[in-house]
Amino acid sequence: MTYRLYNSHANSAGRRVRIALHLKDIPFEYVSIDIAPPAEEHLGEEFGKINPMRLIPALEHDGNVLIESMAILDYLEDLHPEPSLYPADPLKKAQAKAFAMTVAAGMHPLHNMRVIKYLGQELALDQKAVAKWYVTWADKGLHALETLVSENREEGPYCFGANPSVADLFLVPQYANYQNLGLNLTPYPHLAAIVEACTAHPAFIKAAPENQPDFPGDG
């Protein structure tokens, strides 16, 4: 079975999929899509044939293309169930998926670069107003995530136990976005401890932006 991942080192949704592929030790071809201006290859007609929403990642498998990171992860889980991306306990499984969906549906869309660009370019909001938008929704989301994991810290270093789950795959890239922007993350100590544990895991290391073939070099 051949997997081809259309991706960019800087794409947080794609990072979720990369982590899963490495966790499950699934070989894949990395196809770099330049999302930075002026190239913005994801917005072109050619990539539009792969994903009509013109967003990455997209995963091609034996000629079939899947979009949306959660759908891709569940597809990989069905075909490669070990190690699982979900806790074995049904309640913990639901909680892990709810955590992931809080990021995917409640946080990431509000901070997507196309949204931020629209606020500045189309709605003519100044930089201060755009920053207020970003920080407001980031803090609300982070508070929710901190609360969701606060009762599980005694069970292991990850969001929902001794092994990484889909929750960790969604947390780490989103948290990194906020770190890179210099947001104050000190109110979220449980999340910080989880991210520290994840970033020491081999699969997370392999999936990190700086370890991708399209990461910019020094020269």
MDTraj code that builds the backbone (N, CA, C; nanometers):
import mdtraj as md
import numpy as np

residues = "MET THR TYR ARG LEU TYR ASN SER HIS ALA ASN SER ALA GLY ARG ARG VAL ARG ILE ALA LEU HIS LEU LYS ASP ILE PRO PHE GLU TYR VAL SER ILE ASP ILE ALA PRO PRO ALA GLU GLU HIS LEU GLY GLU GLU PHE GLY LYS ILE ASN PRO MET ARG LEU ILE PRO ALA LEU GLU HIS ASP GLY ASN VAL LEU ILE GLU SER MET ALA ILE LEU ASP TYR LEU GLU ASP LEU HIS PRO GLU PRO SER LEU TYR PRO ALA ASP PRO LEU LYS LYS ALA GLN ALA LYS ALA PHE ALA MET THR VAL ALA ALA GLY MET HIS PRO LEU HIS ASN MET ARG VAL ILE LYS TYR LEU GLY GLN GLU LEU ALA LEU ASP GLN LYS ALA VAL ALA LYS TRP TYR VAL THR TRP ALA ASP LYS GLY LEU HIS ALA LEU GLU THR LEU VAL SER GLU ASN ARG GLU GLU GLY PRO TYR CYS PHE GLY ALA ASN PRO SER VAL ALA ASP LEU PHE LEU VAL PRO GLN TYR ALA ASN TYR GLN ASN LEU GLY LEU ASN LEU THR PRO TYR PRO HIS LEU ALA ALA ILE VAL GLU ALA CYS THR ALA HIS PRO ALA PHE ILE LYS ALA ALA PRO GLU ASN GLN PRO ASP PHE PRO GLY ASP GLY".split()
xyz = np.array([
    [0.0841, -0.1181, 0.0000],
    [0.0000, 0.0000, 0.0000],
    [0.0886, 0.1245, 0.0000],
    [0.0612, 0.2164, -0.0872],
    [0.1421, 0.3363, -0.1016],
    [0.0685, 0.4570, -0.0452],
    [0.1362, 0.5311, 0.0418],
    [0.0793, 0.6536, 0.0982],
    [0.1601, 0.7730, 0.0491],
    [0.0876, 0.8766, 0.0108],
    [0.1521, 1.0010, -0.0330],
    [0.0866, 1.1157, 0.0433],
    [0.1659, 1.1878, 0.1226],
    [0.1141, 1.2956, 0.2054],
    [0.1490, 1.4304, 0.1441],
    [0.0471, 1.5044, 0.1075],
    [0.0635, 1.6417, 0.0587],
    [0.0652, 1.7324, 0.1808],
    [0.1752, 1.8047, 0.1986],
    [0.2001, 1.8626, 0.3290],
    [0.2984, 1.9779, 0.3195],
    [0.3125, 2.0501, 0.4300],
    [0.4166, 2.1502, 0.4470],
    [0.4689, 2.1399, 0.5886],
    [0.5963, 2.1654, 0.6057],
    [0.6543, 2.1577, 0.7404],
    [0.5824, 2.2501, 0.8379],
    [0.5292, 2.3612, 0.7866],
    [0.4688, 2.4631, 0.8721],
    [0.3211, 2.4388, 0.9002],
    [0.2636, 2.3361, 0.8418],
    [0.1198, 2.3117, 0.8542],
    [0.0895, 2.2282, 0.9780],
    [0.0114, 2.2845, 1.0713],
    [-0.0143, 2.2143, 1.1968],
    [-0.1075, 2.0954, 1.1787],
    [-0.2052, 2.1056, 1.0889],
    [-0.2947, 1.9920, 1.0648],
    [-0.2180, 1.8756, 1.0027],
    [-0.1262, 1.9071, 0.9147],
    [-0.0435, 1.8031, 0.8561],
    [0.0504, 1.7394, 0.9571],
    [0.0923, 1.8177, 1.0536],
    [0.1800, 1.7639, 1.1583],
    [0.1087, 1.6546, 1.2370],
    [-0.0227, 1.6708, 1.2580],
    [-0.1008, 1.5665, 1.3269],
    [-0.0890, 1.4336, 1.2520],
    [-0.1029, 1.4408, 1.1200],
    [-0.0986, 1.3194, 1.0387],
    [0.0412, 1.2608, 1.0375],
    [0.1425, 1.3470, 1.0292],
    [0.2804, 1.2972, 1.0317],
    [0.3081, 1.2205, 1.1606],
    [0.2626, 1.2734, 1.2724],
    [0.2849, 1.2052, 1.4000],
    [0.2220, 1.0665, 1.3974],
    [0.0985, 1.0592, 1.3474],
    [0.0292, 0.9295, 1.3418],
    [0.1030, 0.8311, 1.2528],
    [0.1490, 0.8769, 1.1378],
    [0.2215, 0.7891, 1.0466],
    [0.3480, 0.7347, 1.1121],
    [0.4170, 0.8196, 1.1857],
    [0.5392, 0.7740, 1.2537],
    [0.5071, 0.6867, 1.3746],
    [0.4014, 0.7186, 1.4474],
    [0.3617, 0.6338, 1.5604],
    [0.3325, 0.4915, 1.5140],
    [0.2648, 0.4819, 1.3999],
    [0.2246, 0.3519, 1.3479],
    [0.3298, 0.2921, 1.2544],
    [0.4417, 0.3638, 1.2385],
    [0.5525, 0.3160, 1.1561],
    [0.5061, 0.2830, 1.0143],
    [0.4322, 0.3757, 0.9552],
    [0.3795, 0.3595, 0.8192],
    [0.4681, 0.4376, 0.7227],
    [0.5315, 0.3730, 0.6267],
    [0.6112, 0.4462, 0.5282],
    [0.5215, 0.5337, 0.4410],
    [0.5724, 0.6523, 0.4055],
    [0.4941, 0.7414, 0.3203],
    [0.5867, 0.8327, 0.2412],
    [0.5338, 0.8798, 0.1294],
    [0.6050, 0.9777, 0.0469],
    [0.5606, 1.1167, 0.0880],
    [0.6556, 1.2034, 0.1120],
    [0.6269, 1.3410, 0.1532],
    [0.6261, 1.4292, 0.0283],
    [0.5116, 1.4892, -0.0022],
    [0.4997, 1.5805, -0.1157],
    [0.4830, 1.7212, -0.0601],
    [0.5854, 1.8027, -0.0791],
    [0.5846, 1.9373, -0.0230],
    [0.4947, 2.0305, -0.1047],
    [0.4068, 2.1012, -0.0334],
    [0.3225, 2.2038, -0.0935],
    [0.3621, 2.3365, -0.0286],
    [0.4107, 2.4284, -0.1092],
    [0.4562, 2.5575, -0.0576],
    [0.3348, 2.6456, -0.0301],
    [0.3045, 2.6681, 0.0987],
    [0.1858, 2.7455, 0.1346],
    [0.2182, 2.8923, 0.1612],
    [0.3464, 2.9268, 0.1573],
    [0.3862, 3.0638, 0.1892],
    [0.3726, 3.1540, 0.0667],
    [0.3366, 3.2816, 0.0879],
    [0.3376, 3.3770, -0.0237],
    [0.4803, 3.3926, -0.0746],
    [0.5026, 3.4160, -0.2027],
    [0.3978, 3.4339, -0.3038],
    [0.3538, 3.3040, -0.3705],
    [0.4175, 3.1925, -0.3381],
    [0.3879, 3.0667, -0.4087],
    [0.2432, 3.0222, -0.3854],
    [0.2080, 3.0016, -0.2582],
    [0.0724, 2.9597, -0.2193],
    [0.0177, 2.8508, -0.3128],
    [0.0967, 2.7440, -0.3238],
    [0.0617, 2.6361, -0.4169],
    [-0.0708, 2.5690, -0.3836],
    [-0.1084, 2.5720, -0.2569],
    [-0.2341, 2.5079, -0.2179],
    [-0.3561, 2.5781, -0.2758],
    [-0.3399, 2.7035, -0.3157],
    [-0.4519, 2.7794, -0.3709],
    [-0.4650, 2.7649, -0.5220],
    [-0.3708, 2.6975, -0.5847],
    [-0.3705, 2.6840, -0.7295],
    [-0.4668, 2.5790, -0.7808],
    [-0.4890, 2.5827, -0.9103],
    [-0.5819, 2.4902, -0.9748],
    [-0.5343, 2.3459, -0.9638],
    [-0.4046, 2.3258, -0.9734],
    [-0.3517, 2.1888, -0.9702],
    [-0.3817, 2.1221, -0.8362],
    [-0.3542, 2.1938, -0.7262],
    [-0.3842, 2.1340, -0.5968],
    [-0.5348, 2.1294, -0.5708],
    [-0.6085, 2.2202, -0.6321],
    [-0.7536, 2.2180, -0.6186],
    [-0.8158, 2.0897, -0.6697],
    [-0.7473, 2.0214, -0.7603],
    [-0.7953, 1.8924, -0.8094],
    [-0.7747, 1.7830, -0.7049],
    [-0.6791, 1.8028, -0.6163],
    [-0.6529, 1.7074, -0.5086],
    [-0.7468, 1.7331, -0.3917],
    [-0.7575, 1.8589, -0.3516],
    [-0.8489, 1.8979, -0.2439],
    [-0.9233, 2.0245, -0.2865],
    [-1.0513, 2.0135, -0.3168],
    [-1.1269, 2.1300, -0.3637],
    [-1.1348, 2.2424, -0.2617],
    [-1.1099, 2.2141, -0.1326],
    [-1.1047, 2.3195, -0.0319],
    [-0.9711, 2.3930, -0.0336],
    [-0.8745, 2.3376, -0.1086],
    [-0.7412, 2.3977, -0.1199],
    [-0.6743, 2.4170, 0.0165],
    [-0.6853, 2.3130, 0.0974],
    [-0.6208, 2.3098, 0.2276],
    [-0.5363, 2.1837, 0.2376],
    [-0.4305, 2.1894, 0.3172],
    [-0.3511, 2.0709, 0.3451],
    [-0.3695, 2.0358, 0.4922],
    [-0.3504, 1.9065, 0.5227],
    [-0.2940, 1.7997, 0.4397],
    [-0.3989, 1.7295, 0.3543],
    [-0.3473, 1.6515, 0.2621],
    [-0.4265, 1.5529, 0.1894],
    [-0.3429, 1.4261, 0.1838],
    [-0.4091, 1.3135, 0.1962],
    [-0.3383, 1.1852, 0.1942],
    [-0.3905, 1.1029, 0.0782],
    [-0.2998, 1.0656, -0.0111],
    [-0.3351, 0.9795, -0.1241],
    [-0.2930, 0.8364, -0.0909],
    [-0.3862, 0.7441, -0.1122],
    [-0.3589, 0.6035, -0.0828],
    [-0.4111, 0.5199, -0.1975],
    [-0.3199, 0.4601, -0.2713],
    [-0.3558, 0.3756, -0.3852],
    [-0.4531, 0.4447, -0.4791],
    [-0.4254, 0.5724, -0.5063],
    [-0.5056, 0.6476, -0.6024],
    [-0.6257, 0.7198, -0.5454],
    [-0.6589, 0.6942, -0.4205],
    [-0.7709, 0.7621, -0.3552],
    [-0.7176, 0.8705, -0.2627],
    [-0.7864, 0.9848, -0.2607],
    [-0.7401, 1.0984, -0.1817],
    [-0.8355, 1.1240, -0.0664],
    [-0.7765, 1.1400, 0.0517],
    [-0.8521, 1.1758, 0.1714],
    [-0.8106, 1.3141, 0.2175],
    [-0.9072, 1.3927, 0.2678],
    [-0.8785, 1.5242, 0.3228],
    [-0.9309, 1.5296, 0.4659],
    [-0.8944, 1.6340, 0.5375],
    [-0.9299, 1.6580, 0.6774],
    [-0.8553, 1.5609, 0.7693],
    [-0.7766, 1.6192, 0.8599],
    [-0.6854, 1.5387, 0.9410],
    [-0.7566, 1.4339, 1.0252],
    [-0.8709, 1.4662, 1.0837],
    [-0.9402, 1.3667, 1.1656],
    [-0.9863, 1.2477, 1.0825],
    [-1.0394, 1.2740, 0.9635],
    [-1.0814, 1.1647, 0.8754],
    [-0.9620, 1.0796, 0.8342],
    [-0.8491, 1.1448, 0.8074],
    [-0.7280, 1.0720, 0.7691],
    [-0.6805, 0.9842, 0.8846],
    [-0.6811, 1.0395, 1.0054],
    [-0.6351, 0.9629, 1.1215],
    [-0.7240, 0.8420, 1.1468],
    [-0.8541, 0.8587, 1.1355],
    [-0.9441, 0.7458, 1.1568],
    [-0.9264, 0.6398, 1.0477],
    [-0.8963, 0.6830, 0.9271],
    [-0.8701, 0.5890, 0.8176],
    [-0.7444, 0.5076, 0.8485],
    [-0.6395, 0.5756, 0.8908],
    [-0.5164, 0.5052, 0.9275],
    [-0.5399, 0.4114, 1.0449],
    [-0.6228, 0.4544, 1.1387],
    [-0.6536, 0.3707, 1.2551],
    [-0.7248, 0.2427, 1.2126],
    [-0.8152, 0.2523, 1.1167],
    [-0.8878, 0.1344, 1.0700],
    [-0.7949, 0.0354, 0.9994],
    [-0.7018, 0.0881, 0.9200],
    [-0.6134, 0.0011, 0.8428],
    [-0.4915, -0.0453, 0.9217],
    [-0.4506, 0.0346, 1.0185],
    [-0.3306, 0.0035, 1.0988],
    [-0.3658, 0.0251, 1.2458],
    [-0.4385, -0.0659, 1.3055],
    [-0.4923, -0.0429, 1.4397],
    [-0.3901, -0.0423, 1.5533],
    [-0.2688, -0.0877, 1.5272],
    [-0.1670, -0.0911, 1.6329],
    [-0.0473, -0.0044, 1.5955],
    [0.0000, 0.0744, 1.6912],
    [-0.0642, 0.1084, 1.8189],
    [-0.1828, 0.2006, 1.7965],
    [-0.2828, 0.1872, 1.8793],
    [-0.4051, 0.2640, 1.8609],
    [-0.3859, 0.4111, 1.8951],
    [-0.4606, 0.4944, 1.8242],
    [-0.4622, 0.6372, 1.8541],
    [-0.5641, 0.6720, 1.9619],
    [-0.6310, 0.5711, 2.0141],
    [-0.7359, 0.5949, 2.1127],
    [-0.7141, 0.5060, 2.2354],
    [-0.7499, 0.5550, 2.3546],
    [-0.7476, 0.4698, 2.4737],
    [-0.8456, 0.3539, 2.4586],
    [-0.8177, 0.2445, 2.5253],
    [-0.9039, 0.1268, 2.5155],
    [-1.0379, 0.1474, 2.5853],
    [-1.0370, 0.2221, 2.6948],
    [-1.1603, 0.2466, 2.7690],
    [-1.2550, 0.3338, 2.6863],
    [-1.3811, 0.2933, 2.6698],
    [-1.4745, 0.3687, 2.5862],
    [-1.4932, 0.5143, 2.6290],
    [-1.4964, 0.5383, 2.7606],
    [-1.5126, 0.6752, 2.8090],
    [-1.3902, 0.7590, 2.7747],
    [-1.2707, 0.7031, 2.8011],
    [-1.1478, 0.7749, 2.7703],
    [-1.1339, 0.7979, 2.6188],
    [-1.1795, 0.7006, 2.5408],
    [-1.1753, 0.7170, 2.3955],
    [-1.2603, 0.8362, 2.3525],
    [-1.3800, 0.8452, 2.4080],
    [-1.4683, 0.9571, 2.3744],
    [-1.4090, 1.0894, 2.4219],
    [-1.3480, 1.0882, 2.5398],
    [-1.2874, 1.2103, 2.5921],
    [-1.1687, 1.2549, 2.5067],
    [-1.0885, 1.1591, 2.4622],
    [-0.9740, 1.1923, 2.3776],
    [-1.0196, 1.2521, 2.2456],
    [-1.1249, 1.1950, 2.1883],
    [-1.1754, 1.2478, 2.0614],
    [-1.2390, 1.3852, 2.0811],
    [-1.3073, 1.4047, 2.1942],
    [-1.3653, 1.5356, 2.2235],
    [-1.2559, 1.6410, 2.2378],
    [-1.1454, 1.6033, 2.3024],
    [-1.0308, 1.6942, 2.3159],
    [-0.9791, 1.7330, 2.1769],
    [-0.9576, 1.6317, 2.0935],
    [-0.9071, 1.6574, 1.9590],
    [-1.0022, 1.7465, 1.8793],
    [-1.1319, 1.7217, 1.8916],
    [-1.2294, 1.8009, 1.8169],
    [-1.2405, 1.9425, 1.8715],
    [-1.2097, 1.9619, 1.9989],
    [-1.2059, 2.0975, 2.0536],
    [-1.1000, 2.1795, 1.9804],
    [-0.9863, 2.1163, 1.9535],
    [-0.8820, 2.1833, 1.8754],
    [-0.9251, 2.1991, 1.7298],
    [-0.9713, 2.0895, 1.6699],
    [-1.0001, 2.0889, 1.5262],
    [-1.1154, 2.1796, 1.4887],
    [-1.2207, 2.1819, 1.5717],
    [-1.3417, 2.2563, 1.5357],
    [-1.3574, 2.3865, 1.6131],
    [-1.3038, 2.3916, 1.7354],
    [-1.3274, 2.5080, 1.8184],
    [-1.2129, 2.6060, 1.8285],
    [-1.0911, 2.5647, 1.7901],
    [-0.9751, 2.6514, 1.8046],
    [-0.9039, 2.6794, 1.6723],
    [-0.8600, 2.5734, 1.6077],
    [-0.7805, 2.5898, 1.4860],
    [-0.8491, 2.6733, 1.3776],
    [-0.9807, 2.6535, 1.3504],
    [-1.0438, 2.7337, 1.2443],
    [-1.0408, 2.8837, 1.2715],
    [-1.0436, 2.9234, 1.3990],
    [-1.0429, 3.0654, 1.4332],
    [-0.9044, 3.1273, 1.4183],
    [-0.8030, 3.0415, 1.4082],
    [-0.6661, 3.0903, 1.3982],
    [-0.6002, 3.0529, 1.2654],
    [-0.6781, 2.9977, 1.1755],
    [-0.6259, 2.9631, 1.0436],
    [-0.5771, 3.0895, 0.9734],
    [-0.4682, 3.0776, 0.8994],
    [-0.4097, 3.1959, 0.8359],
    [-0.5048, 3.2634, 0.7376],
    [-0.5915, 3.1873, 0.6733],
    [-0.6854, 3.2507, 0.5801],
    [-0.7860, 3.3367, 0.6552],
    [-0.8179, 3.2974, 0.7801],
    [-0.9072, 3.3782, 0.8627],
    [-0.8363, 3.5053, 0.9084],
    [-0.7134, 3.4896, 0.9551],
    [-0.6366, 3.6048, 1.0011],
    [-0.6147, 3.7047, 0.8872],
    [-0.5846, 3.6539, 0.7686],
    [-0.5671, 3.7418, 0.6524],
    [-0.6965, 3.8145, 0.6180],
    [-0.8083, 3.7445, 0.6282],
    [-0.9374, 3.8057, 0.5964],
    [-0.9692, 3.9186, 0.6938],
    [-0.9382, 3.8977, 0.8217],
    [-0.9634, 4.0014, 0.9207],
    [-0.8866, 4.1290, 0.8882],
    [-0.7612, 4.1118, 0.8460],
    [-0.6796, 4.2286, 0.8164],
    [-0.7050, 4.2898, 0.6808],
    [-0.7169, 4.2046, 0.5782],
    [-0.7254, 4.2550, 0.4419],
    [-0.8676, 4.2919, 0.4007],
    [-0.9634, 4.2082, 0.4332],
    [-1.1008, 4.2310, 0.3880],
    [-1.1820, 4.3154, 0.4866],
    [-1.1612, 4.2922, 0.6157],
    [-1.2360, 4.3676, 0.7172],
    [-1.1586, 4.4892, 0.7668],
    [-1.0341, 4.5017, 0.7210],
    [-0.9504, 4.6185, 0.7504],
    [-0.9289, 4.6400, 0.8998],
    [-0.9204, 4.5318, 0.9759],
    [-0.8876, 4.5441, 1.1169],
    [-0.7382, 4.5698, 1.1314],
    [-0.7022, 4.6572, 1.2253],
    [-0.5598, 4.6841, 1.2443],
    [-0.4939, 4.5690, 1.3197],
    [-0.3625, 4.5749, 1.3301],
    [-0.2864, 4.4655, 1.3895],
    [-0.3280, 4.4399, 1.5334],
    [-0.3579, 4.5453, 1.6084],
    [-0.3983, 4.5303, 1.7474],
    [-0.5308, 4.4562, 1.7586],
    [-0.6249, 4.4877, 1.6712],
    [-0.7558, 4.4225, 1.6742],
    [-0.7441, 4.2754, 1.6351],
    [-0.6606, 4.2462, 1.5358],
    [-0.6404, 4.1073, 1.4943],
    [-0.5750, 4.0281, 1.6073],
    [-0.4776, 4.0887, 1.6740],
    [-0.4105, 4.0217, 1.7859],
    [-0.5088, 3.9944, 1.8995],
    [-0.5994, 4.0875, 1.9248],
    [-0.6992, 4.0670, 2.0300],
    [-0.7898, 3.9501, 1.9957],
    [-0.8307, 3.9406, 1.8693],
    [-0.9114, 3.8271, 1.8225],
    [-0.8368, 3.6968, 1.8515],
    [-0.7108, 3.6922, 1.8101],
    [-0.6327, 3.5695, 1.8220],
    [-0.6188, 3.5275, 1.9680],
    [-0.5760, 3.6213, 2.0529],
    [-0.5492, 3.5883, 2.1928],
    [-0.6776, 3.5509, 2.2665],
    [-0.7872, 3.6197, 2.2369],
    [-0.9149, 3.5908, 2.3028],
    [-0.9555, 3.4462, 2.2834],
    [-0.9536, 3.4008, 2.1583],
    [-0.9995, 3.2646, 2.1302],
    [-0.8955, 3.1605, 2.1684],
    [-0.7679, 3.1980, 2.1635],
    [-0.6640, 3.1057, 2.2083],
    [-0.6785, 3.0774, 2.3571],
    [-0.6984, 3.1816, 2.4367],
    [-0.7111, 3.1629, 2.5815],
    [-0.8352, 3.0820, 2.6173],
    [-0.9458, 3.1077, 2.5506],
    [-1.0680, 3.0302, 2.5772],
    [-1.0455, 2.8825, 2.5469],
    [-0.9821, 2.8544, 2.4352],
    [-0.9560, 2.7157, 2.3974],
    [-0.8579, 2.6479, 2.4901],
    [-0.7503, 2.7165, 2.5236],
    [-0.6493, 2.6584, 2.6121],
    [-0.7064, 2.6310, 2.7509],
    [-0.7909, 2.7208, 2.7999],
    [-0.8554, 2.6978, 2.9289],
    [-0.9396, 2.5705, 2.9250],
    [-1.0115, 2.5517, 2.8155],
    [-1.0936, 2.4313, 2.8020],
    [-1.0070, 2.3056, 2.7986],
    [-0.8980, 2.3086, 2.7233],
    [-0.8105, 2.1917, 2.7142],
    [-0.7457, 2.1612, 2.8477],
    [-0.7011, 2.2638, 2.9191],
    [-0.6399, 2.2441, 3.0497],
    [-0.7389, 2.1764, 3.1444],
    [-0.8625, 2.2190, 3.1384],
    [-0.9655, 2.1600, 3.2236],
    [-0.9916, 2.0148, 3.1865],
    [-0.9940, 1.9855, 3.0570],
    [-1.0247, 1.8505, 3.0103],
    [-0.9214, 1.7474, 3.0548],
    [-0.7963, 1.7892, 3.0703],
    [-0.6913, 1.6925, 3.1069],
    [-0.6527, 1.6985, 3.2532],
    [-0.7071, 1.7936, 3.3276],
    [-0.6612, 1.8152, 3.4644],
    [-0.6853, 1.6960, 3.5553],
    [-0.7850, 1.6132, 3.5242],
    [-0.8162, 1.4986, 3.6088],
    [-0.7440, 1.3713, 3.5658],
    [-0.6629, 1.3790, 3.4612],
    [-0.5994, 1.2583, 3.4076],
    [-0.4483, 1.2554, 3.4265],
    [-0.3931, 1.3525, 3.4936],
    [-0.2476, 1.3628, 3.4990],
    [-0.1837, 1.2488, 3.5772],
    [-0.2578, 1.1880, 3.6709],
    [-0.1988, 1.0799, 3.7493],
    [-0.1908, 0.9493, 3.6718],
    [-0.2533, 0.9428, 3.5563],
    [-0.2603, 0.8176, 3.4806],
    [-0.1452, 0.8002, 3.3823],
    [-0.0675, 0.9036, 3.3597],
    [0.0434, 0.8930, 3.2653],
    [0.0837, 1.0293, 3.2152],
    [0.1904, 1.0360, 3.1371],
    [0.2428, 1.1656, 3.0942],
    [0.1649, 1.2315, 2.9809],
    [0.0750, 1.1562, 2.9163],
    [0.0049, 1.2105, 2.8002],
    [-0.1367, 1.2534, 2.8368],
    [-0.2108, 1.3028, 2.7423],
    [-0.3418, 1.3614, 2.7710],
    [-0.4358, 1.2646, 2.8425],
    [-0.4351, 1.1388, 2.7975],
    [-0.5299, 1.0435, 2.8529],
    [-0.4647, 0.9097, 2.8873],
    [-0.3475, 0.9173, 2.9472],
    [-0.2885, 0.7938, 2.9936],
    [-0.1409, 0.7783, 2.9639],
    [-0.0974, 0.6525, 2.9609],
    [0.0440, 0.6196, 2.9483],
    [0.0941, 0.6224, 2.8046],
    [0.0028, 0.6314, 2.7079],
    [0.0418, 0.6308, 2.5670],
    [-0.0167, 0.7510, 2.4942],
    [0.0511, 0.7993, 2.3908],
    [-0.0049, 0.9097, 2.3129],
    [-0.1361, 0.8688, 2.2474],
    [-0.2269, 0.9628, 2.2399],
    [-0.3552, 0.9399, 2.1742],
    [-0.3811, 1.0519, 2.0749],
    [-0.4955, 1.0437, 2.0104],
    [-0.5338, 1.1469, 1.9145],
    [-0.5340, 1.2848, 1.9797],
    [-0.5615, 1.2900, 2.1102],
    [-0.5614, 1.4183, 2.1806],
    [-0.4239, 1.4836, 2.1754],
    [-0.3196, 1.4055, 2.1978],
    [-0.1836, 1.4589, 2.1953],
    [-0.1438, 1.5038, 2.0552],
    [-0.1910, 1.4307, 1.9546],
    [-0.1596, 1.4656, 1.8160],
    [-0.2156, 1.6017, 1.7785],
    [-0.3293, 1.6359, 1.8376],
    [-0.3903, 1.7659, 1.8080],
    [-0.3349, 1.8751, 1.8983],
    [-0.2989, 1.8388, 2.0213],
    [-0.2481, 1.9397, 2.1139],
    [-0.1150, 1.9973, 2.0700],
    [-0.0189, 1.9115, 2.0399],
    [0.1188, 1.9575, 2.0198],
    [0.1319, 2.0619, 1.9088],
    [0.0760, 2.0413, 1.7897],
    [0.0902, 2.1447, 1.6867],
    [0.0220, 2.2763, 1.7227],
    [-0.0958, 2.2679, 1.7862],
    [-0.1665, 2.3906, 1.8223],
    [-0.0910, 2.4674, 1.9306],
    [-0.0416, 2.3956, 2.0280],
    [0.0376, 2.4570, 2.1346],
    [0.1632, 2.5233, 2.0767],
    [0.2255, 2.4564, 1.9803],
    [0.3460, 2.5112, 1.9181],
    [0.3161, 2.6417, 1.8455],
    [0.1998, 2.6497, 1.7822],
    [0.1606, 2.7747, 1.7162],
    [0.1590, 2.8897, 1.8157],
    [0.1019, 2.8633, 1.9332],
    [0.0927, 2.9676, 2.0349],
    [0.2302, 3.0009, 2.0925],
    [0.3147, 2.8997, 2.1080],
    [0.4514, 2.9248, 2.1547],
    [0.5254, 3.0153, 2.0574],
    [0.5132, 2.9848, 1.9296],
    [0.5846, 3.0606, 1.8273],
    [0.5407, 3.2063, 1.8230],
    [0.4159, 3.2317, 1.8626],
    [0.3641, 3.3683, 1.8629],
    [0.3866, 3.4393, 1.9956],
    [0.4470, 3.3696, 2.0906],
    [0.4812, 3.4318, 2.2175],
    [0.3647, 3.4508, 2.3127],
    [0.2594, 3.3700, 2.2997],
    [0.1473, 3.3812, 2.3922],
    [0.1882, 3.3367, 2.5329],
    [0.1242, 3.3921, 2.6322],
    [0.1504, 3.3545, 2.7701],
    [0.0829, 3.2207, 2.7991],
    [0.1632, 3.1161, 2.8162],
    [0.1100, 2.9816, 2.8368],
    [0.1274, 2.9338, 2.9805],
    [0.1753, 3.0194, 3.0688],
    [0.1975, 2.9791, 3.2072],
    [0.0694, 2.9384, 3.2805],
    [-0.0503, 2.9879, 3.2431],
    [-0.1708, 2.9432, 3.3139],
    [-0.2111, 2.7995, 3.2836],
    [-0.1342, 2.7298, 3.1981],
    [-0.1759, 2.5967, 3.1533],
    [-0.0660, 2.4936, 3.1805],
    [-0.0366, 2.4684, 3.3086],
    [0.0766, 2.3808, 3.3428],
    [0.0570, 2.2355, 3.3010],
    [-0.0668, 2.1854, 3.3038],
    [-0.0892, 2.0475, 3.2624],
    [-0.0582, 2.0308, 3.1139],
    [-0.1006, 2.1259, 3.0344],
    [-0.0722, 2.1189, 2.8912],
    [0.0775, 2.1270, 2.8654],
    [0.1458, 2.2129, 2.9387],
    [0.2906, 2.2266, 2.9207],
    [0.3626, 2.0959, 2.9514],
    [0.3208, 2.0273, 3.0570],
    [0.3847, 1.9001, 3.0936],
    [0.3583, 1.7933, 2.9878],
    [0.2390, 1.7912, 2.9336],
    [0.2054, 1.6937, 2.8290],
    [0.2883, 1.7194, 2.7039],
    [0.2970, 1.8459, 2.6645],
    [0.3749, 1.8804, 2.5446],
    [0.5209, 1.8427, 2.5639],
    [0.5732, 1.8644, 2.6830],
    [0.7129, 1.8275, 2.7099],
    [0.7331, 1.6772, 2.6934],
    [0.6376, 1.5973, 2.7436],
    [0.6478, 1.4523, 2.7285],
    [0.6386, 1.4114, 2.5820],
    [0.5478, 1.4743, 2.5096],
    [0.5298, 1.4397, 2.3686],
    [0.6534, 1.4722, 2.2859],
    [0.7120, 1.5867, 2.3098],
    [0.8242, 1.6300, 2.2264],
    [0.9498, 1.5474, 2.2505],
    [0.9486, 1.4613, 2.3532],
    [1.0592, 1.3676, 2.3744],
    [1.0327, 1.2323, 2.3107],
    [0.9129, 1.2123, 2.2568],
    [0.8754, 1.0846, 2.1953],
    [0.9292, 1.0786, 2.0529],
    [0.9874, 0.9662, 2.0109],
    [1.0485, 0.9570, 1.8767],
    [0.9544, 0.9939, 1.7623],
    [0.8292, 0.9536, 1.7692],
    [0.7366, 0.9839, 1.6596],
    [0.7102, 1.1330, 1.6487],
    [0.6998, 1.2002, 1.7612],
    [0.6779, 1.3439, 1.7610],
    [0.8023, 1.4171, 1.7117],
    [0.9192, 1.3643, 1.7473],
    [1.0444, 1.4243, 1.7003],
    [1.0544, 1.4135, 1.5480],
    [1.0247, 1.2956, 1.4940],
    [1.0319, 1.2761, 1.3490],
    [0.9331, 1.3660, 1.2747],
    [0.8199, 1.3954, 1.3383],
    [0.7156, 1.4741, 1.2731],
    [0.7329, 1.6240, 1.2907],
    [0.8305, 1.6656, 1.3702],
    [0.8491, 1.8082, 1.3990],
    [0.8836, 1.8850, 1.2714],
    [0.8421, 2.0107, 1.2632],
    [0.8680, 2.0897, 1.1409],
    [1.0135, 2.0912, 1.0976],
    [1.1047, 2.1057, 1.1942],
    [1.2462, 2.1174, 1.1601],
    [1.3055, 1.9890, 1.1048],
    [1.2332, 1.8792, 1.1143],
    [1.2815, 1.7513, 1.0626],
    [1.2150, 1.7097, 0.9324],
    [1.1477, 1.8038, 0.8681],
    [1.0836, 1.7745, 0.7402],
    [1.1736, 1.8158, 0.6245],
    [1.1604, 1.7496, 0.5111],
    [1.2508, 1.7767, 0.3986],
    [1.2370, 1.9170, 0.3412],
    [1.1225, 1.9827, 0.3630],
    [1.1047, 2.1173, 0.3085],
    [1.1286, 2.2264, 0.4122],
    [1.1832, 2.1891, 0.5279],
    [1.2146, 2.2927, 0.6269],
    [1.3303, 2.3772, 0.5749],
    [1.3182, 2.5100, 0.5840],
    [1.4233, 2.5966, 0.5287],
    [1.5575, 2.5749, 0.5962],
    [1.6617, 2.5661, 0.5152],
    [1.7960, 2.5500, 0.5689],
    [1.8580, 2.6833, 0.6038],
    [1.9731, 2.6754, 0.6639],
    [2.0425, 2.7977, 0.7039],
    [2.0911, 2.8777, 0.5841],
    [2.1188, 2.8071, 0.4769],
    [2.1745, 2.8779, 0.3625],
    [2.0851, 2.8738, 0.2452],
])
top = md.Topology()
chain = top.add_chain()
for i, resn in enumerate(residues, 1):
    res = top.add_residue(resn, chain, resSeq=i)
    for name in ("N", "CA", "C"):
        top.add_atom(name, md.element.get_by_symbol(name[0]), res)
traj = md.Trajectory(xyz[None], top)
